[in-house]
Amino acid sequence: MDEAALRAMMPASFGRRPGKKASTASASRSASTSTAGAAKDVDKGLSSTVLGKRPAAATEEEDDGLTAEERAANLEAERQAAERRARGLDSDSDDDDSDDDSDDDIGPPAPPPASSSAPPIPPHTLPPTSSTTLFAGTHTKTLSALTVDASGSRFALGSYDHTLSLYDFGGLTSTLKPFRLFEPVENYPVLDLSFSPSGGTLLVVNGTSQASLYTRDGAELGRCKAGDPYLRDMRNTTGHVGALTCGAWAGERFVTGGSDSTVRIWDADTMQRGQDGMVVLKSKQRGGRTKVTALAVHEEQLWVSGLDGELGMWDLRGNLNGKPRAGVSAHEVGSWTSSIAVSGGKVVTRGGDGTVKLWDTRSIRAPLVTRNGLENGSPHTSVIFDPFDARTVVTCISTEKAMGGEIVTLDSLNLETVSSVRTASQPIRLHWSAPTDQLFATHRDGSLSLYYDSSRSRNGILLALARPSSTTSSFYASTNFDGVDSYPIEMGENIGQSESAKRRRLAKDRADPTKTRMPQAPMEGRGRGGRIGAGEMQGTVQSIWAPPEDLGVDPREALLKYAAKEGEGEFDKAWKKTQPKKVFSQYEEGE
């Protein structure tokens, strides 16, 4: 490249201090040199200026455009480069390629390589397991259902012993007894429970084909309509025709899944007339049907899993009659996917094949991470995200034969085990309440473990443990917790009242002498607490199998009442009323 081209590319003031003009002598010397020598000197001077180094042939009279500090810095850089070359850390070549390579040593040091391990987990995303309280004695079989309201002040338990218990931390004492215990449907286990977002309504899913709604105090509001079991097309039925398996709330509406391969959406105001919408699961297995094993609702997304191992997502705002927006074979065919948890853009599923899988909601063609070796011994085993940052995943490990189990905490990025807690009985259902920062865990033996940390947890069980047990029976803590002496639930004006208003009304009724002497109302359903209940068919059964009326009658006395009295003829009874006075014939037999 010639000098003219270089000067056209570089500004005239390049490499010079601002405001200083070139000397006349230097300009005359540059003009008197030859063209070849000038081009060589210009190339060398430009290279030295660009690299920030001092020209080797420069004299004190030449102006290189650098200050004394810059020259000293360049000398120090040259000395350090020479030391590196002497140690073999740099190349000795002076060509342009070596200069370009040595430029990597100029500037700030390179950042350290990224670590392959996940970032540390914040302590508040780990379950509070430093202390525990055990609820036992109320239920006798597996606690298959658990729900906690949004405020964390009230929770409900359902069991295989067909009973449902309600607890309230506001009135719970150290006896840890429920304020209400009842049987929603006789002889059917409670499989799933869910409080509405407002906490005022409780959804109860049992082994029948009809879900029920109750108030937060246990008063029944109604049941869903049952479908026609003789119809083949499930879209033509207005309700489930098979046993229910799961249920959840979707805003003001609620959804239920059953063994009839359908998920139905209900409105509390119209549930007795039929569902508002439905999703029919089409299975690839023989028959084209499958059981709905688990479902979850996040915003407007409905996630459903079936016994065929499929996982699908439907948009509740769109057409529910078509195919799912996303679908994948998540778990083994025939394994019971017991739980689905959704948080943000992540979905985690708990399979009956001993795996926990993490999915991306944007594309679920393949799981992000799969964790194997987590045995699942119950069709109700839960998997949940931590309620704060979804940084951890909590689930249960249990087997059908082993007595105990584990509650394990996994990292939501790689599903590696972070911590675990051993339990004496198999853990099943889990719920981590964010307002109280307490972890609920149900067990196979009918007990409930409530984990907390005295430094982190707030209210909840801490209030109950600090409250002494009452010696007198009340509607919250009673020695008779079978539901007989629990707070009376009345349909009518009592439904919309607050708890404090109900307590004031109850105290006023007790002070009234007339109402105090009022006889106890008859029981409904099965007898409890030493009282005999009254079933729906009790009258019919009693009329059929009632003892005969003459069971205690003496047969001799019964016959003697028909015998003729003394002085009465045997054939006079026919005229006793029409002719009480005897009239004899005027003629004698001889005449």
NUSELO-911161 format. One record per atom (N, C-alpha, C): x negated, y, z negated. Coordinates in pm, whole numbers, plus 50000, padded with zeros to 5 digits. Layout:
# NUSELO-911161
XYZ
...
# end
This chain:
# NUSELO-911161
499144988150000
500005000050000
499105012450000
499385022250090
498545034050101
498895044349995
498075054749984
498225064949881
499505072749898
499875075550024
501085083550048
502335076449997
502375063350018
503545055849971
503605055749819
502435054249754
502415054149608
502855067649552
502355078349612
502745091549562
504225094449584
504795088949693
506235090849716
507075083549613
506555072349563
507305064549465
507165070149324
506015075649288
505765080249153
505935095349147
506525100749036
506635115349023
505265121649005
505205134249033
503925141349026
503395142348886
504305142748787
503885144448647
503725131248573
503695120048647
503595107048581
502245105448515
502235101648386
501005099148312
500335111448257
500945123248270
500345135548219
501185141248106
500535148548018
501245155247911
502015167147968
503195169647917
503985180847971
503285194147947
503325202448044
502825216248028
501365218048057
500595207348081
499155208548107
498885206648255
498165216048316
497905215648459
496565208948486
496475203048602
495205196648641
494155207148670
492915204048636
491815213648656
491475214748804
490895226548843
490545228948983
489395220249026
488425218348931
487265210048966
487665195848995
488595190448913
489055176748935
489765175549066
490545185749104
491265185249232
490305185649349
489225193949339
488265194549450
487505181649465
487145175249348
486445162549358
487325151949422
488615151949390
489515141949448
489655144049597
489645156649642
489795159349784
488565155749864
487355156249802
486115153549874
485795138849886
486465130349814
486185115849822
486745110149949
486295098249987
486765091450108
488155085750087
488795082150198
490165077150190
490215063550122
489275054950154
489295041550093
488995042249946
487955050449910
487625051549768
488725058149690
489395067949750
490505074649679
491645065049655
491955056949755
493045047349736
492725037349627
491445033049621
491055023449518
491155029549380
490655042249368
490715048949237
492135051549195
492975055249292
494385057849257
495055045149209
494815033649277
495405021049233
494955017449094
493645019549068
493125015948936
493665025048828
493765038248862
494305047548763
495765045048735
496555041848838
497965038948816
498145026348734
497345016148763
497465003748685
497125006148540
496065014048515
495695016748376
496755024948305
497365034348378
498385042748314
499645034748284
500055026248377
501255018348356
501075008848240
499925002348229
499694992848120
499354999747990
499175012947993
498865020147870
497445018047824
496505014547913
495115012047878
494235023247933
493065024647872
492115034947914
491295029948031
491125037748140
490305033348254
488875030748210
488275020348268
486915016648227
485895026948269
486055033548384
485065043048436
485385057248402
486275059748310
486665073448278
485575080148196
485405093148215
484445101348140
485185110948053
484415118047966
485035127447875
485635139147948
485075142448069
485605153848141
486925150548209
487195137448243
488425133948313
489605134948220
490735139748274
491985140848197
492855128848231
493015118748135
493835106848159
495265108748114
495635120248057
497005122948016
497405116647885
496455111447804
496755105047677
496215113447563
496885112747450
496405119747331
495385111047259
494765116647158
493755109147082
494385097447008
495585099246954
496245088346885
496565076846979
497015080247103
497335069847200
496085062147242
494955069347259
493715062447294
493305052947183
493425057347057
493055048646945
493955036346938
495245038146966
496145026746966
495805017047077
495405022247195
495035013447306
493765005647274
492795012247210
491575005347172
491864994147073
492734996746976
493084986446878
493794974746946
494684977747045
495364967047117
494384958647198
493364965347260
492354957947335
491534949047243
491204954047122
490424946047028
491204933646984
492514935246955
493314923746914
493464913647028
493604918747152
493704909647266
492414901747285
491274908347263
489984901447275
489854890547170
490334893247048
490274883146943
491164871246978
492344873747034
493224862647072
492604854247183
491954860947279
491304853447386
490164844947332
489464850447232
488364842847173
488874830347101
490074831047043
490644819546974
491364810047070
491434813847199
492074805147297
493564806747305
494114817547245
495554819747246
496004827947365
495074833347442
495444841647556
494544838047672
494934841447792
494184838347912
493094848647934
491954844647990
490844853748018
490944859748156
491884855948232
492014860948368
492434875348366
491844883448455
492154897748463
493034900948581
493554890748650
494384893548766
495754898348723
496574901948819
497884907648791
498794897548724
498664884548761
499524874448701
499254873148554
497934873548516
497634872548373
498124884648298
498094896348360
498604908348294
500094907248271
500784901648370
502224900148352
502534890348240
501724879448229
501954869748123
501654875547988
500614884047980
500264889847851
501284899847804
502174904447892
503204913947850
504164907747750
504234894147742
505124887747646
504724890547503
503414893947482
502954896647347
503264910747304
503714919147396
504014933047364
505474934047324
505794941547218
507154943347172
507434935747045
508694936046997
509034929346871
508954914346885
508754907046775
508664892446783
510004886346822
509954874846887
511174868046931
511954863046810
513304862846819
514104857946705
513864843146684
514034838346561
513834824046535
514894815746605
514594803346640
515584794846710
516794792346622
517984791146685
519234788946610
519214775346543
519754774846424
519794762346348
520914753546399
520674740846405
521674731446454
522764728746351
522494731446222
523474728846118
524504739946112
525704736946054
526784746746043
526444757145938
527004769045948
526754779445847
527294775145712
526784781245606
527244777245471
528724779945452
529344771745368
530784772745343
531014781945223
531874791945235
532164800645120
532774792645005
532444796044882
532974788244768
534494788744756
535114799844798
536564800744780
537334791744877
536664786144977
537334776945069
537204762445026
536594759844911
536524746444854
537634744544753
538234732844744
539354730844650
538914732844506
539784738744424
539464740344281
539724727344206
538684719744181
538844706444121
538134705143987
537794716343924
537084715443796
538004710443684
539304712943694
540264708543591
541464702243660
542144693643587
543314686943644
544354684443536
545614684443577
546744681343489
547594670743558
548034660843481
548764649543537
550234650443498
551124649843599
552564648943578
552944634143594
553414628043488
553754613743494
554984611143408
555654599943437
556794595743359
558144598943419
558194607743517
559474611343577
559854601543687
558934598543776
559184589543888
558454576343864
559044565743915
558504552343892
557884546144016
558074552244133
557534546844256
556764557744331
556314554344450
555454563144528
556084576844548
555294587344521
555724600944550
555444603544698
556464602444779
556324603244924
556544617144980
557024626544901
557344639844952
556904650344851
556424661644903
555954672744819
556134685644896
556624695944829
556724709144889
556614719644780
556004730944815
555814742244724
556304754644798
557064763244729
557574775144796
556444785044823
556764795344901
555734804744946
555104812444831
555824814744723
555274822144610
554454813444517
554554800344531
553824791144445
554414789444307
555644794144285
556254793444153
557154781344134
557564774744240
558484763444230
558054752644328
558164740144286
557834729144375
558794717644351
558884708844451
559804697444448
559054684844486
559484673744427
558884660744452
559974650844493
559664642244589
560554631644631
559854618244623
560614607844592
560004594944563
560754583644631
560084572044633
560724559844682
561764554544584
561824560144464
562864555844369
564184563144392
564304570044507
565534576344556
565854589444484
564964594644400
565254606644323
564404618344371
564904630244341
564234642844375
564154651244248
562994656544217
562804664644097
562364678644135
562864688444059
562554702544080
561824708043958
560754715543983
559954721643877
559844736643903
559774744143794
559604758543803
558574762743699
557474768943744
556434773043650
556904784043556
557944791443596
558434802043510
559054796943381
559574784743380
560164779043259
559554765943217
558524761443289
557904748643258
557064749843131
557204740043043
556424739742920
555354728942929
554634727242820
553564717342818
554084703042825
555404700942814
555944687442833
555924683242979
555844692943070
555724690143214
556894681943266
558114685443222
559314678643267
560074687343366
560734681343465
561494689343562
562744695143500
563204706043558
564464711843510
565664705543580
565424697843685
566544690943751
566014678443819
566744667543801
566424654643862
567714648443912
567784645544041
569014640044097
568664631244216
569684624244264
569544614944375
570294620644495
569594625744597
570284631844712
571234622144783
570744610544817
571564600244882
571274587044811
572334580644768
572174568544689
571504557444771
570484551344709
569794539744764
568944542844887
568564555444907
567684559045018
566514567044964
565284563745005
564124571144956
564044585045017
563404594044946
563154607644995
561814607345069
561824610345199
560634609045283
559924622145306
560624633245307
559974646045335
560794657345274
560104667745229
560724679545170
560044691945227
560814702845235
560244715245286
561084727045240
560424736745175
561084749245138
561104758545259
562164766345272
562254776245377
561224787345353
560894795345454
559914806145433
560294815645322
561584818045301
562014826745192
562044819645058
562014806445057
562044798644934
563434796444878
564484800844946
565834799444893
566544786644932
566024779345030
566684767245079
565664755945084
566124744045049
565274732145047
565794722145148
564934717945240
565254707645339
564854694045283
565804684645285
565574671245233
565764661245346
564734653245372
564774642845474
564664629445404
565694621145421
565704607945360
565794597345469
565994585045430
565994574145525
567234573245611
568214582045593
569414581845676
569174589745804
570214591145885
570124598746009
570574613145991
570844617445868
571344630945842
570444637845739
569884649145779
569124657345686
570074666045604
569644669945486
570474677845395
569764690745358
570564700845327
570054713545278
570574715845137
569684720445050
570014723344911
569514737344877
570134743244776
569614755744724
568344752844645
567644763244606
566424761244530
566694755844390
567984755944348
568364750444219
568914736344229
569084731144351
569534717344367
570974715644405
571704726144438
573094724944482
573124722244633
573884712244674
573934708544815
574704718744896
574134722745008
574774732245099
575444725345217
574964713945258
575574706945370
574614696845430
575144689145524
574374678945593
574504680645743
573484676245814
573514676845960
574484666246014
574954669046133
575884659746196
575144647446245
575794636046231
575224623446279
575604621246424
574714614846500
574974612246640
575754599446662
576094597146788
576834585146827
575844574046859
575794563446781
574794552946806
575074544546930
576234546046991
576584537847106
576204544447239
575654556547234
575224563347355
573764560347382
573474557347506
572104554047544
571264566547565
571824576547631
571094588947659
571114597647533
569954600147478
569874607947354
570254622547374
570224627447496
570584641447519
572084643747509
572864633047512
574314634447503
574834633247361
573954630947266
574384630047127
574124643347057
574934646246957
574824658946884
574094657246751
573434646046733
572694643546610
571834631146624
571044628546523
570174616746524
571004604046513
570544593746581
571194580646573
570294570446504
569124574646460
568204565846389
567734572446261
567014564946182
566514569946054
565544581446076
565624591445990
564724602845997
563364599245937
562334606045986
560974603545937
560284616145885
560614627845938
559914640045899
560774652145930
560394663545875
561124675945897
560284687845855
560604699645912
559874711845880
560724723745922
560384735345868
561074747745902
560374754746017
561174761046103
560674769046215
561334782746208
560844791146118
561494804046095
562784802246019
563884807246075
565194805746013
565854792546048
565304785146142
565824772046179
564904761146124
565334748746138
564514737546094
564584726446197
563564718146199
563444707246296
563304694146220
563834683546279
563754670146221
563334660346329
562554650446290
562134639846380
562594626446328
562974617446420
563514604646379
562974593146460
563444581446426
563034569346496
563774567346628
564654576646664
565364575846792
564614582946904
563324586146882
562464592246983
562884606547017
563474613646921
563884627446945
563454636346830
563264648946863
563064659746766
564174669746789
564954672446686
566124681046701
565954693746618
566424704746676
566314717946615
567694722046566
567774726446440
569054729146376
569104743446324
570324748446317
570614761046250
571464758046128
571134764346016
571834761245891
573324764345900
573714773945983
575124777745993
575924768346081
575274761646174
575994753146271
575534738646267
574814734546165
574264720946163
575344710346152
576514713746100
577584703846088
578314701646220
578054710146320
578644708346453
577674702146552
576394702746524
575404696946614
574154705246619
573124700046689
571844706946695
571874718346794
570914727546779
570764738646873
569904734946993
568984726046974
568104721647082
567454708547044
566814702447142
566204689447114
565084686747213
564164678247169
563054673447250
563114658247250
563114652347367
563124637747380
561724633247419
561134624947336
559794619847362
559884607947458
559164608947568
559114598147665
557774591047650
557854578647609
556644570947583
556254562647704
554964559947715
554454551347820
554584536647784
554984533947662
555124520147619
556434514247671
556584501447648
557754494347698
559024499847632
560024502747712
561264508447663
561324523447674
560184529947688
560164544447706
560464552447582
560524546047465
560834553147341
559744550647237
559694559447139
558744558147030
559294565146907
558774561846793
559164568546669
558374581446653
559034591746607
558344604146572
557744602346433
556434603446422
555754600946295
555424613646219
555124624546289
554764636946221
555034648546315
555284660146257
555474672346335
554984684346255
554684694946326
554244707446264
554664718946352
555004730146291
555434742146362
554484753446325
553884759546427
552984770946407
553394781946503
553864793046446
554394804046527
555514798546615
555354798346745
556394792946834
555974779846899
554994773246842
554514760546895
555014749046809
555524738746875
556004726646809
555074715146845
554364709946746
553434698846765
554074686046713
554064675646795
554754663146763
553814651546794
553794641646706
553054629246730
554004617446719
553694606846792
554554595046795
553784582446758
554544571646744
553944558846709
553104553246823
553274558546943
552464554147056
551114561047061
550794569446961
549504576246956
549434589247031
550524593547095
550514605747174
550684618047086
550054629047127
550184642047062
550614652047168
551734659047143
552254668547240
552624681747176
552634692147260
552994705547213
554044711447305
555124716747246
556184723547318
556294737847269
556664746647359
556914760647324
558394762147293
558714766347171
560114767547130
560844778447206
560114787447269
560764798047347
561064793847489
560534782647532
560714778247670
561714767047682
561614759847794
562514748747823
562014736347751
562844730947665
562464719147587
562794706147658
563434706947773
563814694747845
562694689247931
561684697347958
560604692848044
559494685947968
558364684648037
557204678447977
556564688047877
555764682847786
555094691747690
554074700647759
553864712447700
552864721547754
551464715347749
551244707147650
549964700147636
550234686547576
549504676547622
549684663047572
548424654847590
548174645747495
546974637647500
547204625247415
546504614447449
546524602447366
545534604547252
546074608047136
545224612347026
544704600746943
545554590746916
545164579746828
545584566446891
545214555746824
545484542546877
546994539846884
547374531946983
548774528246999
549194519346881
550334522646823
550834515046709
550374520146575
549424529546572
548984535346446
549874547246411
550144548746282
551074559046235
550294571946207
550424581746296
549814594846272
550624601746163
550024603146046
550794607045928
550924622045910
550054630145971
550114644445943
549444652346054
549944664646075
549384674146170
549274687546099
548124694246113
547924707446054
547404716746163
547954729046167
547594738946268
547184751746197
546084757646242
545624770346189
544904777846299
545504789046343
544894796846448
544814788946577
543604787246627
543404779746750
542934765646729
543074760446607
542614746846576
543764738246528
543714725446567
544684715446525
543914703446473
544324698146359
543704686246304
544784675846282
544504663346317
545464652346304
544864641446217
545744635046139
545344623946052
545964611246107
545154602546160
545654590546226
545684578646134
546554569246165
546594556846093
545474547346131
544664551046231
543524542946273
542254546446197
542384553846087
541224557246005
540384568646058
540964577446138
540224588646196
540904601846164
540094612346163
540564626146158
539964633146279
540804639446360
540344645646484
540704660446485
539754668246535
539914682746546
540074686346693
541094694746722
541434698246859
541444713446875
541234717647000
541354731747037
542704733747103
543494743247054
544834745247108
544824749947252
543724755747298
543674760447436
543504749047535
542894738147491
542714726447577
542524714347488
543484705147492
543424693347406
543174680747487
542444682047596
542144670247676
541274660447599
540404665747515
539534657247434
539314664147301
539144656547193
538934662847063
537584669647055
537524680546980
536254687246958
535334678646872
535884673246765
535114664746673
536014653246630
535444641546613
536144629746562
535384624246442
536104622146335
535484616346215
536114602546191
535294592346187
535754578746167
535494574246023
536064562745990
535804556645861
536604562345746
537704569345774
538554574845669
539834566545664
539854556645578
540974547345572
542254554545531
543344550245594
544664556245568
545624545045530
546004544645403
546854533945354
548294537645335
548724549345383
550114553745363
550594561145487
551854559645524
552404567345638
552674581945604
552374586145481
552624600045441
551354607645407
550184602045436
548914608445401
548794622045469
548444632145392
548394645845442
546994649445489
546924659345576
545694666245612
546044681145620
545244689545555
545554703845546
544284711945566
544454724245616
543374734045617
543394741745485
542244747245450
542274756045334
543074768545370
543884773945279
544824784645314
544194798445330
542884799545318
542254812745321
541594815445456
540604807345493
539864809645617
539894797745712
540604787145676
540614774745756
539194769845781
538344771845681
536934767845693
536724753245656
537634747745578
537534733845536
538824726445565
538734713245570
539864704345591
539894694545474
541074692645415
541224683745300
542174672545338
541794660345307
542644648745335
542384638045229
543094626845241
543024616045142
542484603345208
541804595545128
541304582445170
541904572045077
542554562145134
543164551645053
543344539245138
543474527945072
543764515245138
544964508845070
545584499645139
546784493345085
546474484244966
545274478544962
544944469044857
544234475544740
543394485344765
542624491444657
543524499644566
543124500544441
543924507844343
543724522844354
542474527244360
542184541544362
542004546844502
541524559244509
541294565844636
540434578044617
540344586244723
539534598344720
540264609744788
540004621744739
540404634044807
539134640344860
538974640644991
537734645145053
537944658745118
536894666845114
536874679845179
535874679345293
536314682845413
535494682245533
535244696145587
534104697745652
533794710245721
534624710745849
535334721645870
536214722545987
535444724346118
534134726446112
533344727846234
532834714446285
532404705646195
531854692846237
532464680946164
533454683446073
534144672945997
533184664645913
532084670645870
531204663845776
531724665645634
531484655845550
531974656245413
531244666945333
532004675545269
531454686045185
531524682145038
532664676744996
532834672344858
533944661944854
534034654744744
535064644644727
535384643244579
536624638744552
537094636744415
537744623044408
537314614744316
537894601544296
539194602644217
540164594144253
541444593744183
541734579444138
542434578344025
542754565043971
543794557944055
544704565544116
545734559844203
545584565644342
546114558844440
545954563144579
546604576744602
545854586644649
546454599744681
547194599144813
548284606944822
549114606444943
549344620444998
550204627944934
550554641344982
549644651744918
549324662444997
548494673444948
549154686644982
548944696344894
549364710044922
548454719444843
547874729044915
546994739144852
547744752344853
548154756744733
548944768944721
547994780944717
548154789944813
547274801644819
547544811744708
548804814944672
549024824944566
548434820944432
548454808144399
547944803644270
546564797244280
546114794144401
544824787344423
544764774444342
545764765844364
545844753044295
546184742244398
545634730344377
545804719344471
546714708744410
547804705344483
548754695044442
548414682144517
548484670844445
548224657844507
549154647544444
549964640944528
550854630344479
550144616944490
550644607144414
549984594144408
551004582944427
550454571244452
551284559644479
551994554544354
551444557344236
552064552444112
553154561644060
553544571844138
554614580844098
554164592844019
552874595244008
552364606743933
551914617744028
551724629543970
551274641344044
550064647143973
548984649344047
547784655843993
547744670144044
547544679443951
547464693543986
546064698443948
545264701544051
543884705844031
543834721144029
542984726443941
542864740943929
541494744243871
541154757043878
539924762343820
540324774343734
539964773943608
540384784543516
539834798143555
538724798543628
538144811343669
538704816343801
539254807443883
539794811244013
541304811344018
541924801243959
543374799543970
544104810243891
545334812943936
546164823243873
547564817443849
548114820343734
549494816543700
549694801543723
550864797743775
551104783743802
551014775143678
550214764843685
550084755343574
549454761843452
548694772543470
548104779343355
549174785043264
550284789543320
551384794643238
552044783443160
552234771943223
552914760843156
552074755143043
550774753943063
549924748242958
549824757342837
549954770242859
549884779642747
551214781242676
552284775442730
553614776942671
553934764442589
554204765742459
554494753842377
555824747642415
555964734842388
557204727842418
558294732342323
559514733242373
560644737842293
561234726042217
561594728342091
562194717642010
563664715642042
564294725842097
565704724842134
565824722442282
566894715842319
567114712842460
567514725342534
566914727442648
567234738742733
567374733842875
567774742842963
567984738443099
566674737043173
565564741543118
564264739843182
563524727843124
563274727942993
562534717042931
563464709542839
563764697242869
564694689342791
564124675442771
564364669842652
563914656142628
564654646442716
565854649942755
566614641642848
566464647742986
565474643243061
565184649343190
565794641543304
566814633543273
567484626143380
568494634643455
568564647343422
569454656143495
570764658543427
571054651743313
572344653443247
572424667043180
571354670743110
571354683243037
570624694243111
570324692243238
569644702743312
570614714043341
570084724743392
570894736643412
572054733743506
573284737343467
574444733943552
574434741843681
574594734843790
574664740943922
576114741543964
576624753343993
578014754944033
578064761044171
578994756344250
579224762044382
580164773744367
579774785144419
580624796844407
579814809044372
580294816744275
579644829244241
578274827144177
578014815144128
576754812444060
575594810644157
575874808644287
574824805344382
573904817144404
574434829044418
573614840544449
572994847444330
573184842344209
572664848744091
571204845244069
570504854344004
569114851743969
569044842843847
567834838243816
567664829443702
567964836643571
567554849243561
567834856743437
569324858743417
570074861343528
571514862943516
572194849943474
571684838743524
572254825843485
572014822943338
570824826643290
570544824343148
571444832843059
571664845243099
572544853943020
573974848543020
574434843643136
575784838343142
575914825743058
574884817243060
574934805042980
574964808242831
574164818042788
574164821942646
575524827642606
576154835242694
577464840842663
578524829742654
578444819842742
579404808842737
579244800542610
578024799242563
577824791642440
578384798942319
578404812142323
578964819742212
580484819842212
581114816342324
582574816142333
583084803342267
583924804342159
584394792042093
585284783542182
586014789842273
586894782042360
586094773542458
585114779642521
584304772242618
583384762242549
582994765242425
582134755942354
582854742842326
584184743542296
584954731342268
585464724542395
585134730242508
585604724342633
584974710542651
585774700442683
585204686942699
584224686342816
583334677242807
582314675642910
582934670443039
582554676443148
583114672743279
582654658743318
583464651443392
583064637943435
581864638543529
581114627943529
579924627143612
580274622943754
579394626743845
579504622443984
578334613444016
578604602744088
577544593444124
577284583344015
576054578644010
575694568243915
575634573943773
575894565043676
575834569143538
574404571143491
574184581043402
572874584043349
573014588743206
571984586443129
571964591342992
573034585342904
573394572842926
574414566442845
575844569242886
576034576842991
577384579843039
577684571643163
578944568143180
579384560143293
579784569543405
579204567343521
579504575743635
580724571143710
581064578943811
582244575843893
581824576644039
581884565244108
581544565044248
582734567944336
582474569144466
583544572144560
584534560544573
584074548244560
584924536444576
585324530344442
585134537844335
585424532244205
586904528844189
587804537544234
589234535044221
589684523044300
589144521544422
589524510044504
589054496944442
587824497044393
587284484844333
588064481144207
588414491044127
589154488144005
590544482844034
591164487744142
592504482744175
592464468344227
591384464644294
591284451044347
590904441144239
589924444844159
589404435644058
589904439043918
591024445943908
591554449143776
592104436543709
592004435243578
592544423343509
594074422943518
594704411143519
596174410243527
596844416543406
598044421743428
598744428743321
599184419343208
599494406543239
599974397143138
598854388643078
597594394443086
596474386743035
596584384442884
597084393942808
597174392642663
598564389142611
599464384142696
600844381042656
600934366242616
601664363542504
601884349742458
602954343342546
602664332542613
603674326442703
604914321642629
604784316642505
605974311942431
606914323542402
606324334842360
607164346442335
607794351542462
607084350442572
607644354942699
608844346542741
608844333742710
609974325142746
611134326642647
610854328442521
611914329542422
612744342142437
612214352242503
613014364342519
614174362242616
614104351242691
615214348142781
616194338042717
615904333142601
616794323242536
618054330042482
619184322242475
620464327742426
620404329742275
620954340742233
620974343642090
622084335442022
622014335141892
622994327441815
624374333741827
625394325641857
626764330341873
627104334542013
626154334042103
626414337742241
626484325242327
627444325542418
627564314342508
626494314742616
626334303242676
625284302542777
625674309642905
627024310142930
627474316043055
628194329343033
628044335042916
628734347642888
627954359942934
626734358542969
625904370143002
626354376943130
626984369743218
627414375743344
628484386243322
629304384643213
630374394343189
630104403043065
628824403343023
628534410642901
628774425442918
628484431043036
628674445243057
630064448343114
630554439943199
631864442843260
633034439343168
632874429143085
633944424942993
633314421042860
632924431442786
632264428042657
633224421042559
634554423942567
635514417342477
635994404342542
635874393942468
636224380842522
637754379542536
638204374842644
639634372342672
639784357442702
640524350642616
640674336142633
641964332942710
642004321642761
643184317142836
644354314542739
645584317442789
646764315242706
647254300742712
646694293542801
647134279642818
646114270442757
646634259942702
645754249842645
645494239042750
644524231142724
644124221142823
645214210442843
645964207642740
646964196942752
648164201042834
648404214142846
649614218542914
649514216643064
# end
